[in-house]
Amino acid sequence: MKIMKADFRPFESFKRGEEEGFRYYHELHYPRIYLYMLGMTLDKDDADEFTHEAFIALSLNYQRIKDEQHLLKFLYLVARNIFFRSLRGEKLHQFVLLDEDHDVVDEPRMMEDAEAIKNEALELLGEAMKKLSPKRKAVVELYFYQDMKVRAIAACLRISEQTVRNHLSESMKLMRACLIQEKGKINCLLYG
């Protein structure tokens, strides 16, 4: 991430439609949404594509976002909707903010759904993380939950940057395998 001015206010910049504000939230939330989509799709390419589509939807709807919490909930819900539409073979750019009957989404219901989805996804990922070694768990937590960069994690844990990358890569493989084993829970998340 490039160095930003001391007086930079990300959400205000985002609400003005500025690229710098959008880039800030993209870098902040992309790993979370990607990991959520990876748990749903179990495919890295699909997870990356659907995450990218969610951020496109965010860029098209930035004026509707009320605050930072709303922004994150919006991303989770839109990512889920994109996934469901892909299962039905619909074009990804269509109906992002519409419900199953293609009616405008009820905003309060959308926020409740998004919060429930986020909590269930984090619970599934938490179960998968229990299988990681303490060092790998620390790396994953710092990277995904504390939004630290590889260099900062390496300095914090006193390991090389390549070791951090290796831990992240191996952790993702193990967590993906755990999520595949928990297919019943994933199906409940998707269809329940």
N, C-alpha and C positions, 0 to 999 in steps of 0.2 A: 504494500500500500504506500502511495506517495505521501510525503510529509504535507500536512495541511496547516493552514493558518491557525494561530492560537484562538482566534475568535470564530472559527468555523462552527456553525450550528447545523449538523447533518440534516435534521428533520426540516428545518426551515428551508434549507437549500433544496431538499427533495420536493417540498411542497411548491417551491417556485419552478419546479421542472428542470432544475439544473443538473447537468451530467455529474458533477462532483458529488452531489447529494445522493443521487441514484447509485453511483459507483460505491459509495460508502456502505449503503445497505446491501448491495449485491455482494461485496466482499464479506460483510458481517454475517449474512444469513444463507449464502449459497451452500456452505458445507452442511448446515442443518437440514435444509430442504432436500439436498442431494441424498443425504443419509436416509431421510424419511422415504424418499422415492425409491432408493435402492432396496429398502425393506419391503416395499410394495411390489416392485417390478422384478426384483432379484436379477437384474440385468444392468450392468454399468452404463451401456450406451443409452438404453431407454431412460434410466434415472437421470443421466446428464441432459438428454433431450427434453424430458418433462420438466426438469428444474429450470432449464433455459426458458421454456414456454411460460412457466409461472412468472418469471421475472419480466418477460415481455408483457404479460397481462398486467403486472404491477406498473410498468412504465406507461401503459395505456390508460390506467385508472388512478394515477397518482393523486388526482384532485379529490377523489372520494375517500382517501385515507385520512383518518382523524388524528391518529397519534402513532407512536412507535409500536405499541402493543397491537393496535389494530393492523398495522402493516405486517407484522409477523403472522398473525392469525389469518389474514388475507392470503398470504403466501401458502400456508398449510392447506387451506380450503381449496384454493385454486389448483394447487398441485394434485390434490385428491380428485377434483373434478376432471382435470386433464387426463388422469390415469383411467378413470371410469369411461370417459369418452373414447379413449384409445381402445378400450376393450370392445366398445360398440362400433369401432371403425369410423367414428366421426372425425372430421378435421379438427386439429387441435386449436386453431385460432377461433373457432366458432363457439358461441354460447358460454364463454368462460364464466360469466357472472349470472348465468341462468340456471334454474333448477331442472329437475328431471323432466318436467313438462314444458321446458323452455319458457317459463315465466320468469319475470324478474325475481331475483332472490330476495327473500325477506331478510333484511340486514341483521336484526337481533338474532334470528334463528341461525344465520350464517355464522355469526360470532360464537354462538354456543356450540355449533357443530365443529368449528375450527378448534376451539379450546379442547373439546373431547378428543378429537383426532390427534392433536398435539400431545395430550397426556397419554393416550394409548400408545402412540408411537414411541414416546420416551420410555414408557414402561417396558415395551418389548426390547428396546435397545438396552435398557438397564439390565434386563435378564441376560441378554447376550454378553454384556460387558462383564458380568460376574465370572465368565469363563476366561477372561484375560489375565495375564500375569500382572502383578502390581505395577511393574514398570510400564507395560503397554497400556494398562488402564490409566495411569497418570498422564501418559502422552495423549491418549484419546480425549480425556477430560479437558486437558489444557487446550487442545486444538479445537475441539468441537463446542465445548461448553464455556470456555473462558476466552475463546476467539484469539488465542495467541498464535503467532506465526512460528514457523519451524525454527528460525534462528533464536527466537526468544525462549522457546521450549528447550532447545539444546543448551542454552546458557543456564536456564533455571535448573535443569536436571543434571547438568555437567556431563553431557554426552555430545557426540558429534551430530551435526545436522543430518548426515546420512543415516545415522542410527535412528534418529527421530523419524525420518521418511520410511525406513525399514519397519519400525514399530507400527507406524500408521498403516502401511500396506498390509502387513501380516495381520494386524488387528481387524482390518476391514474384511479380509478373507475369512477369518475365524468367526466374526460376527455375522457375516453373510451365511456361513454354514449353519450357525445357530438359528438364524431366522428361517432358513429352509427347514430345519428340523421342527421348528415351531409353526409349521404351515397351518395347523388348525387355528392357532391364535391369529395368524395373519389373515386367514379367511374371515374370522370373526370381525377383525378390524375393518376389512374391506366390505363385507356384505352384511354385517350384523347391525 
